[in-house]
Amino acid sequence: MEAIIPPVERELLRAELTPERKARDTKKAGNEIYIFSAAECPSLMREIGRLREIAFRGAGGGTGKELDIDAEDLAEDGYYQLIVWDPAAEEIVGGYRFIICTDEYPRHLSTEHYFRFSDKFRRKYLPRTIELGRSFVQPSYQARGNAKSIYALDNLWDGLGALIVLDPRAKYLFGKVTMYTTYKAVARNALIWFLRRYFPDRDNLVEGIHPLRLDLDDPYYEQLFTGQTYQENYRILIQKIREFNENIPPLINAYMNLSPTMRVFDTVSNPDFGGVEETGILVTIRDIYPEKRERYTRWLGWQANLQYRRELFRKRVREHLDRIKKRKGE
């Protein structure tokens, strides 16, 4: 296990947080959303890698290296970074990485290391998808005593709302949700059973290359959920998981309450990330509950210059792709 690098100098971070990289302000806590690539902002990328490793290692995962940065972050045709920035504390609150599949990226996706895509998924869904990954909130903004921690996850959703607004061609959000091996197996199985019951993949769009065997055929789970509605069984799930001294992971809970048509895929183990267990999910953007969609996409700042922001965002993506094509042609 390597020692994690020291914090990156704040002066270097501030220099890379330029106006054209700012996507929007958050609705709560006075924070800001920025979008950039590793090549554009190497210092920010290094700080993201440091904070990701701290957050994931502390929860029981992580790479075990001095920082969490991989080829997907650094590749010419790699992932963009989305961060929540606290301008008062000059801290990165948390972030995602993402790739826009509505453009023809000449590469495999991160999820393809662990999941197999059906022809239907590749043809019908993937060209209209934003893939998300490496979601994190740094530990100091997870602490219950920190007033701003209340809004950290909400601020991340403001960032996803920005992506939806900036690239209206996208119709789906695709990615993985994570549980750690310290999470009790019986609680995990109850949660996965519930997810598969209410958010099934009826079309077999995506399957794990090496799916975990979760013993979900045990009649215990069928007998556990005796409610007649989603909400009744959701309450049973919360109660049962608490009996095992666990809670539904916050990000999973947020997705469960985002859309009634979410699809849940297999669960796999990620040996490159501390053996964490990752479950694939797909969210149809138009099916996000209206109150949620409006909450995270409706921002007064869009009204004045939304078209300009969209054009600037598309221009940056096109330039990114042009550089890739040029280098591949050399």
Secondary structure, DSSP 8 states (H G I E B T S, - for coil): ---------HHHHHHH--GGGEEEE-SSTT-EEEEEETTT-HHHHHHHHHHHHHHHHHHT-S-SSSS---HHHHSTT--EEEEEEETTTTEEEEEEEEEETTS--SS--GGGGTEEE-HHIIIIIGGGEEEEEEEEE-GGGT-TT-GGGGGHHHHHHHHHHHHHHH-TT--EEEEEEEE-TTS-HHHHHHHHHHHHHHS--TT--EEESSB----TT-HHHHHH---SSHHHHHHHHHHHHHHTT----HHHHHHHTT-TT-EEEEEEEEGGGTTEEEEEEEEEGGGS-HHHHHHHH--HHHHHHHHHHHHHHHHHHHHHHHHHHHHHH-
